[in-house]
Amino acid sequence: MPIRLDPNLLPSLLTSIQQTLQNETTASQELATGRSVSQLSDNPAAAAALVSNFNQSSADDQYIQNAATLQARFQTADASLSNVVTVLTRAITLGTEGANGTLNAGDRQAIAGEVKGLISQSLGLANTTYQGAYLFAGTAVNTQPFVQDPVTGVVTYTGNATTTSVQIENGTQLGENVPGSQLFQNASGGVFTSLQDLYTSLQSGNGIGAAVTEVQSALTQLSTNRVFYGNALNQISLSDNFLSQDKLDLSSQENTLVGANPAAAASEFSQAQTANQELLAATAKVLNLPTLFTYLPV
Amino acid sequence: MGGLSASLNIALQSLLAQQDGISIASNNIANVNTPGYSRQVANLVETPPVQFGHSLFGTGVELQSVTSLRDSVLDLRVNQETQQQGQLNAFIGGGQQIQALFNQTSGTGLQGPLTAFFNSLSQLASNPSDINTRQGVLTAAQNLASAFNQTSANLATQQRNTDLSLTQTVSQVNSLTTQIATVNGQVSAATGAGQNAGPLIDQRQQLLNQLSNLVDISEINAGHGSLTVTTTSGTPLVVAKQSFALSTQASANGLQDVYSQGADITSSITSGQLAGEIQIRDQEIPSIQNSLDTLAFSLANAVNTQSAAGTDLNGNAGGNFFVPPAAQAGAASSLAVAITDPAKIAAGQDGSPGDNANANALLALQNQNIVGGQTPLTYYSNTIYKIGNDLASAQANEQSGSTVLQQLQNLQGGVSGVDINEEAANLIRYQTAYEASARVSAVIDSLLQTTINTFTP
C-alpha cells in the first residue's frame, strides 16, 4: 500500500507562495536600494567590514578638509616669506648702491631711510597671522613673535622653536611650521640684525660691504628654510590625489561588500515574479480540483 | 439455519452499521478544515456466527469501535520541532529589534559618532588654537556620549519589554496547562469507560502543540490514556487532571525569574518561546550591553589619561575629558563629557596654544589597542559582527526547522488528514450497503408476507 499523502495541500502551497513573495521583496529591495545587505544579519561579515570602510572614508574626508586649511595657511606663510625675499633683495641692491664711493652722506642717508622702511616691512611680514594665529611663532601662536625695541630698534624673538606636525593621511605626518627663529635669526644675526647693521653702516658710511654680506647670508638662510613650505604644499597636493583615489577604492570596496548586482537582482526579481505567478495559478487549480463528489449524481 | 426473521435482523443491524459509517464519513467531511482533527474510521466487524448442525451461519455486522487515526510518535516530533521554532522565532523577533539599533547603513549605531569624534581630533591637530575647531571636538564628543547613552538605553528598554512579554508567556503557559489538565482528566475517564477518546485526544494534542510553542515539554504516558506533562528538565506541568502553574518573581536585577513551586527554573528552560525570550533578555542583550560598556569605559579612560598628559589652550595641565566612569558596568549609559569650555581641551604638551602634540596623541588612540586588546573601531565592528551573526544563524536554523516542521506536518496530515475523495467513496460504499440492506429487508418482508398469506385461510 502506498504511503497516504497529506490530502491538505494548502499549507505547503501557501508556504511556497510566501517564499516566492519574500524572494520578490528581497530582489526589489536590492534593486531599489542598490544594496544586497540592508540588515546586519543579511551578511554579518560584510556589515562588520563596512564599519572600517565607512570610518576610513570619513577619515579621508576629514584629511581632505584638513589639507584645505593647511594649504591656505602654507600659502599665506609662503607668500609672506616670498615678500621678505623681495625685501632682502631690495636691501642688498640698496646696500650695493650705498657702498658706491661716489655717493655723498646725504645720498646714503636717503638710502638708509629706505632700508629703515624695509626693516619695518619685514617685521610686519615676520608677524604675519593666519586666522588670528602667528605663522612664525613656533607654537606660541597667540603672542606676537617679533618685537622691536622702540629705543634701540633691536628686534627680539619671543616665540619658541617648537615644530609641530599633523597627520595628512593614515600614517603620514607632515611638518606644519618652521619657527620664526629658524627663518629670521642665525648665529651671525639674521634678517633684522643684518638690516639694522646695514641701516647703521649706511648712516655712518662704514662697513657697508660687510653689512651687505650679512643681509645676503640672511637671505640665503631664509630661502633655504622657505623651501619647507613649497615642499609641504607639494606634499599636500600629492596626498589630496591619494585621498581622492583612496575614497574611490573604498567606495568600490563598499560596493563589493554590500552593493547589489543590479543585473542579478533584476533577474532574481523576474524569476521570483514568474515563480510566484505560476504558484498562484497552480494553487488556484488545486483549490478548484474536482472531487469525487463533483461526479456523483445529486 | 437462521430463518427469515434472523435474516431480517441481519438486514436491520446492517442498516444501523451503514448508518454509523455514513455518520462517521459525514463527521470527517464536516471537520475537513478543523485544526488538529484526526480523521476517524468505523471499525465494522462480523457479529459472532451461530452453529446449526454442522454449519456456521453469520449473524451480520456491527460497529465495534470508532478509531481516530493518529501517529503519536509524529505528534511528539511535531511538538519537539514546534518548541525549537518557538524559541528561534522569539530570538529572531528580539534580534531584529536589536540589530535595528546598529544599522549604520540607515544611520544608527556607533561607527558614525566614533569616527566623527576622531575626525574632530584630526581637525584639532591641524588647527589647535582655533576655538571653533575646539568647540567642534566638544560637540563631536557630546554626540558620541549621547549615542552611547541612547543605544544603551534602547537596549535596556528592549530588555524590559522582553521581560514583560516573558511574564505574559508564563501566564499563557498556565492557561494552557489548566486546559490540558481538564482534557487529560476527560481522556482518562473516557478511556476508562471504554469510550472513543479520539476527539478529546485531538483537543489535547492541539493544546500540547500550542504549549510546545511556548516551552519545552516532555510527555509521559501515565496509563489509561492519561499523560504526564513536564518541562524537559522535569518540572511538572500537568499530572492527571491537575496542573501546576508557573509563576514569576523579580530577581535582584529587577527582571522576572520563572518559578515552579518555589524553585527557580529560569535557567533550565531550554526551548520554546519562553527560552527564546530568556535568551534575548539574559544573554544577548547583556552581552551587547557589556560590549558597549567595555568600549565606553576603555575609550573614556584612555582619552582621560592622554588628556591629563597634555596642556590646554591657556597652558594649564589637562584634566579629564570625559567624566571618569565609576565602573565598567553601566559606563555606556552614563558616558558624559566633563569639559564645557573648549579652551580646556588639552591639545598641546608644551603649554603653548599652537602645540598639537597632545591632539595628535589623542587622535592616535583610534589606532591603538585600547579596548580589550583591540582598537575601538575593531572592537565595535566585532560587536556588530556578533549581533548580525547570532541573528543570521538563528534565522538559518529557523528556516531549516520550518522545512522540517512542514514535512512532519505533511506526514501527520498523511495519517490524520481528511481526504474528501476517500470520504466520498466511503459514503457511496455505506450508501450502497444501506440501500442493499433496505432491499434485503423488503425482500424478506415480501417473503414473510407470502408465507403468511399462504397459510392464512
Interface residues (C-beta under 8 A of the other chain):
Chain A: I3 R4 L5 D6 P7 N8 P11 S12 T15 R35 V37 S38 Q39 L40 S41 D42 N43 P44 A45 A47 A48 A49 L50 V51 S52 F54 N55 S58 A59 D61 Q62 Y63 Q65 N66 T69 L70 Q131 G132 A133 A137 G138 T139 A140 V141 N142 N160 T162 T164 S165 V166 Q167 Q173 E176 N177 V258 T291 L292 F293 L296
Chain B: V32 G95 Q96 Q99 F102 N103 Q104 T105 S106 Q111 G112 L114 T115 A116 F118 N119 S122 Q123 A125 S126 N127 P128 S129 D130 G348 D350 S352 P353 G354 D355 N356 A357 N360 L363 L377 T378 Y380 S381 N382 I384 Y385 K386 I387 G388 N389 L391 A392 Q395 S402 Q406 Q409 N410 L411 Q412 G413 G414 V415 G417 V418 D419 I420 N421 E422 A424 A425 I428
